[in-house]
């Protein structure tokens, strides 16, 4: 059975009485080069335990199982469990976890498996939960890398540079935790049914230490969120809207100048180093 051949997919789904769920954003790959390349780019090897989110019928799962020590495939749709049971028959290193990944304790899952193992993520993420899943994965501090297929626009935001239209709070968040790179695009016609958007595979290699020294991460990200909350406002006005109860506008202006930043600059112009410097100055 070829899990990327549309005729085989239709027969498989018919046999199990499966129906697509729009709310879960289900689109199955029909180009076999995509799961093969994604698995290879993830760096999965005989020492890796791979967390896959939303395996669907399992084409990427199979490719990962050929390379990795173990694959933990988390599937929310219970109607896909018997499908996966059939398509994963030949692999004894695949564990299907029937759960909502947003409700899982990722650290506990890793602790329950082998220690001194390289834990990575490789998945075709459901587009409706892309951002919260990536945030959860990053903040878990469990994985050495995260390689995921996501909507192209989100991939662009993750990897965006300061001063570009795609640059925002999510860009700073991801680049604080990881070195991020777009690997390649995947067109809509590579899926059944075809989505209305272009997809991209992005690899995020998590950092041992952040690229900047931050004493108070909570304050740092508060500054970042404030800077992008109202993009048309100057950074001074955006900060005053968020920190006005703690600092006067004049004091905030002085803090910006002490960081060699103009009072008329907008948040989208700031590199991550400038955000770190600003957060340090704002910490009383």
C-alpha positions as CSV (number, residue, x, y, z in Angstrom):
1,X,0.0,0.0,0.0
2,X,1.3,3.4,-1.0
3,X,0.0,5.9,1.5
4,X,0.6,8.8,-0.9
5,X,-1.3,7.2,-3.9
6,X,-4.7,8.7,-4.0
7,X,-6.4,5.5,-5.1
8,X,-4.9,3.6,-2.2
9,X,-5.9,6.4,0.2
10,X,-9.5,6.3,-1.0
11,X,-9.7,2.6,-0.6
12,X,-8.1,2.7,2.8
13,X,-10.5,5.4,4.1
14,X,-13.5,3.7,2.6
15,X,-12.6,0.4,4.2
16,X,-12.6,2.1,7.6
17,X,-15.6,4.4,7.0
18,X,-13.5,7.5,7.6
19,X,-14.9,10.9,6.9
20,X,-12.8,14.1,6.8
21,X,-13.2,16.7,9.5
22,X,-13.1,20.3,8.5
23,X,-12.6,21.4,12.1
24,X,-9.5,19.3,12.4
25,X,-8.1,20.6,9.1
26,X,-7.4,17.2,7.7
27,X,-5.4,17.1,4.4
28,X,-3.5,13.9,3.4
29,X,-0.3,14.0,1.3
30,X,-0.4,12.5,-2.2
31,X,3.2,13.3,-3.1
32,X,5.6,10.7,-1.6
33,X,8.7,13.0,-1.9
34,X,7.2,15.3,0.8
35,X,7.2,12.9,3.8
36,X,10.5,11.3,2.7
37,X,12.3,14.7,2.4
38,X,10.7,16.0,5.6
39,X,11.8,12.9,7.6
40,X,15.3,13.2,6.2
41,X,15.5,17.0,6.9
42,X,14.4,16.4,10.5
43,X,17.7,14.6,11.2
44,X,15.9,11.5,12.7
45,X,18.4,8.7,13.2
46,X,18.8,5.5,15.2
47,X,19.3,7.5,18.4
48,X,16.2,9.7,18.0
49,X,12.8,9.6,19.6
50,X,10.5,11.5,17.4
51,X,7.3,13.2,18.5
52,X,4.8,13.5,15.6
53,X,1.6,15.5,15.9
54,X,-1.3,14.6,13.7
55,X,0.0,11.6,11.8
56,X,-3.2,11.2,9.7
57,X,-2.9,7.9,7.9
58,X,0.8,7.7,8.5
59,X,3.0,8.5,5.4
60,X,5.4,10.7,7.4
61,X,5.1,8.2,10.4
62,X,6.4,5.4,8.1
63,X,9.3,7.5,6.9
64,X,10.3,8.5,10.4
65,X,10.0,4.9,11.6
66,X,12.5,3.8,9.0
67,X,15.0,6.2,10.4
68,X,14.3,6.8,14.1
69,X,14.7,4.7,17.3
70,X,11.1,5.4,18.2
71,X,8.1,7.5,16.9
72,X,5.5,8.8,19.3
73,X,2.6,9.7,17.0
74,X,-0.1,11.9,18.8
75,X,-3.5,11.7,17.0
76,X,-6.6,13.5,18.2
77,X,-9.1,12.0,15.8
78,X,-10.1,8.6,17.2
79,X,-11.6,7.5,13.9
80,X,-8.0,7.4,12.5
81,X,-6.7,4.9,15.2
82,X,-7.8,1.8,13.4
83,X,-6.4,3.2,10.1
84,X,-3.0,3.8,11.8
85,X,-3.2,0.3,13.4
86,X,-3.3,-1.1,9.8
87,X,-0.8,1.2,8.2
88,X,1.8,0.8,11.0
89,X,1.6,-3.0,11.2
90,X,5.1,-3.6,9.9
91,X,6.7,-1.2,12.4
92,X,7.4,-2.1,16.0
93,X,8.9,1.2,16.9
94,X,5.8,3.3,16.5
95,X,3.6,4.2,19.5
96,X,0.2,5.8,18.7
97,X,-1.0,8.2,21.5
98,X,-4.7,9.0,21.3
99,X,-4.7,12.5,22.8
100,X,-4.9,16.2,22.3
101,X,-1.3,17.4,22.2
102,X,-2.2,20.7,23.9
103,X,-3.3,18.7,27.0
104,X,-0.2,16.4,27.1
105,X,2.6,16.8,29.7
106,X,5.5,16.7,27.2
107,X,8.1,16.6,29.9
108,X,6.5,13.6,31.5
109,X,6.2,11.8,28.2
110,X,9.9,12.3,27.6
111,X,10.8,11.3,31.2
112,X,8.9,8.0,30.8
113,X,11.0,7.1,27.8
114,X,14.7,6.4,27.5
115,X,17.0,9.0,29.1
116,X,20.1,10.4,27.3
117,X,18.1,10.3,24.1
118,X,17.8,12.9,21.4
119,X,14.1,14.0,21.4
120,X,13.0,15.8,18.2
121,X,9.7,16.9,16.7
122,X,8.7,16.2,13.1
123,X,5.1,16.7,11.9
124,X,2.7,18.1,9.4
125,X,1.0,20.3,11.9
126,X,-2.8,21.0,11.6
127,X,-2.9,24.6,10.5
128,X,-5.6,25.6,13.0
129,X,-3.3,24.9,16.0
130,X,0.1,25.8,14.6
131,X,1.0,28.8,16.8
132,X,-0.1,27.4,20.2
133,X,1.6,24.0,19.4
134,X,4.9,25.6,18.5
135,X,4.7,27.8,21.7
136,X,4.1,24.7,23.8
137,X,6.9,22.7,22.1
138,X,9.4,25.6,22.5
139,X,8.5,26.2,26.2
140,X,8.7,22.5,27.1
141,X,12.5,22.6,26.5
142,X,12.3,18.9,25.6
143,X,13.4,18.9,22.0
144,X,16.7,19.5,20.2
145,X,14.9,20.4,16.9
146,X,11.4,21.0,15.6
147,X,10.8,20.3,11.9
148,X,7.2,21.0,10.8
149,X,5.1,21.6,7.8
150,X,2.9,24.7,8.3
151,X,1.1,27.4,6.4
152,X,3.7,29.4,4.3
153,X,2.6,32.7,5.9
154,X,3.3,31.4,9.4
155,X,6.7,30.0,8.3
156,X,7.5,33.5,6.9
157,X,6.6,35.1,10.2
158,X,8.7,32.6,12.2
159,X,11.8,33.3,10.2
160,X,11.3,37.0,9.5
161,X,14.0,39.6,10.0
162,X,13.5,42.9,11.8
163,X,12.1,45.7,9.6
164,X,10.1,43.4,7.3
165,X,6.3,43.2,7.2
166,X,6.3,39.6,8.4
167,X,8.3,40.4,11.5
168,X,6.3,40.3,14.8
169,X,6.2,39.1,18.3
170,X,6.0,35.5,17.2
171,X,9.2,36.0,15.1
172,X,11.0,37.2,18.2
173,X,9.6,34.4,20.4
174,X,10.7,31.6,18.0
175,X,14.1,33.1,17.3
176,X,14.7,33.5,21.0
177,X,14.3,29.8,21.5
178,X,15.7,28.5,18.2
179,X,17.6,29.0,15.0
180,X,14.9,29.0,12.4
181,X,15.1,28.2,8.7
182,X,12.5,27.6,5.9
183,X,13.5,24.5,4.0
184,X,11.1,24.3,1.1
185,X,7.5,25.0,0.0
186,X,4.8,22.4,-0.7
187,X,2.0,23.3,-3.1
188,X,-1.7,22.7,-2.4
189,X,-1.9,20.0,-5.1
190,X,0.4,17.8,-3.0
191,X,-2.6,17.2,-0.7
192,X,-6.0,15.4,-0.8
193,X,-8.2,17.3,-0.5
194,X,-6.1,20.3,-1.6
195,X,-6.0,23.2,0.9
196,X,-6.4,26.8,-0.2
197,X,-3.0,27.8,1.0
198,X,0.7,27.1,0.2
199,X,2.6,25.2,2.8
200,X,6.3,25.4,3.9
201,X,8.5,23.1,5.9
202,X,10.5,25.0,8.5
203,X,13.2,23.6,10.8
204,X,13.9,25.1,14.2
205,X,17.0,24.0,16.0
206,X,16.5,24.9,19.6
207,X,19.3,26.8,21.3
208,X,21.2,25.7,24.4
209,X,21.1,29.3,25.6
210,X,19.1,32.3,24.2
211,X,20.9,34.6,21.7
212,X,20.7,37.4,24.2
213,X,21.1,37.7,28.0
214,X,17.6,38.1,29.6
215,X,17.3,38.4,33.4
216,X,13.5,38.4,33.3
217,X,12.0,36.4,30.3
218,X,8.4,37.3,31.4
219,X,9.3,41.1,31.2
220,X,11.2,40.6,28.0
221,X,8.2,39.0,26.2
222,X,5.9,41.6,27.7
223,X,8.0,44.3,26.1
224,X,7.9,42.4,22.8
225,X,4.2,41.9,22.8
226,X,3.6,45.6,23.7
227,X,5.8,46.7,20.8
228,X,3.7,44.8,18.3
229,X,0.3,45.2,19.8
230,X,-0.4,48.3,17.7
231,X,2.0,48.2,14.8
232,X,1.0,51.7,13.6
233,X,2.0,53.3,16.9
234,X,5.5,54.4,17.7
235,X,7.4,52.2,20.1
236,X,7.1,55.0,22.7
237,X,3.3,55.1,22.4
238,X,3.0,51.3,22.4
239,X,5.1,51.0,25.5
240,X,3.2,53.8,27.3
241,X,-0.1,51.9,26.5
242,X,1.3,48.9,28.3
243,X,3.7,50.4,31.0
244,X,1.9,53.7,31.6
245,X,1.0,52.8,35.1
246,X,4.6,52.2,36.0
247,X,6.4,54.9,33.9
248,X,5.5,58.3,32.6
249,X,5.8,58.9,28.9
250,X,8.8,61.2,29.5
251,X,10.5,58.4,31.5
252,X,9.9,55.9,28.7
253,X,11.3,58.3,26.2
254,X,14.4,58.7,28.3
255,X,14.7,54.9,28.5
256,X,14.5,54.6,24.7
257,X,17.2,57.2,24.3
258,X,19.4,55.4,26.8
259,X,19.2,52.4,24.5
260,X,20.1,54.6,21.5
261,X,16.6,54.3,20.2
262,X,14.7,57.1,18.6
263,X,11.4,58.2,20.3
264,X,9.8,57.9,16.8
265,X,11.0,54.3,16.1
266,X,8.4,51.5,15.6
267,X,8.8,48.2,17.3
268,X,9.1,46.3,14.1
269,X,12.6,47.9,13.6
270,X,14.1,46.4,16.7
271,X,16.4,43.4,16.6
272,X,16.1,40.9,19.4
273,X,19.2,42.5,21.1
274,X,17.5,45.8,21.4
275,X,14.4,44.2,23.0
276,X,16.7,42.6,25.6
277,X,18.4,45.9,26.3
278,X,15.1,47.7,26.6
279,X,13.7,45.0,29.0
280,X,16.7,45.3,31.2
281,X,16.2,49.1,31.4
282,X,12.5,48.7,32.2
283,X,13.2,46.2,35.1
284,X,12.9,48.2,38.3
